[in-house]
Amino acid sequence: MGEAVPVRVLVVDDSLLIREGVVRLLDVADDIVVVAVCATPDEALVAVREQHPDVVLTDICMPPTQTDEGIQLAHTLRKIHPGVGVVVLSQHVLPEYAIGLLDDGSAGRGYLLKDRLGDLDTLVTALRTVAAGGCQVDPLVVEALVGAGAGRAASPLDQLSHREMEILGEIAEGWSNQAIAARHSLTLGAVEKHASAIFMKLGLTRDEDANKRVKATLMYLEGGTA
């Protein structure tokens, strides 16, 4: 078998310290190659055009407004370079930012807390998943979304069993049915049955792929429409 093709990553952060730290961290990963580092979204757009990365790893808050520049960069890339994945790093658990990131599709998108920078395996897994067109959302953000959804009056989430709520959270995190089955010592068929029941109860019965289902679930839990 041939060697795995490395994932090409572009790092974007207005902090020199963070940029250098991320580069040093990713240098340890065998199949990750940092092709460029940038301090602003405008620099990143030029670098994407020149370096053709598989994934852009970007801070969420950068000049000039220090609000959601990373999310806006992701939306711009969706339009002009739709094949480039984006993993956004945030300092805080902000479910509304995760929803904003996924507003134009969840394929090739990731949302992680900056605390994950100390966990190479988690960071590398997110980059690989997003490079392959998947979606990765930080478990703490998913917990916040589930909590917000469960706390609403007359929420359709009230229809879900405890097991279905567990599986819903894991689906939103990007776990495959096979992985969920292994975690809970269930058969694949049982997980598929639970998943079908969940989306039927939540009115998400359209024929959608896994990434679109993640987006619809997160939007619903935040109070949006699927």
Buried (B, 14 or more C-beta within 10 A) or exposed (E): EEEEEBBBBBBBBBEEEBBEBBEEBBEEBEEBBBBBBBBBBEBBBEBBEEBEBBBBBBBBBBEEEEEBBBBBBBBBBBEEBEEBBBBBBBEEBBBBBBBBBBBBBBBBBBBBBBEBBEEBEBBBBBBBBBBEBBBBBBBBBBBBBBEBBEEEEEBEBEEBEEBBBBBBBBBBBBBBBEEBBEEBEBEEEBBBEBBEBBBEBBEBEEEBEBBBBBBBBBBBBBBEEB
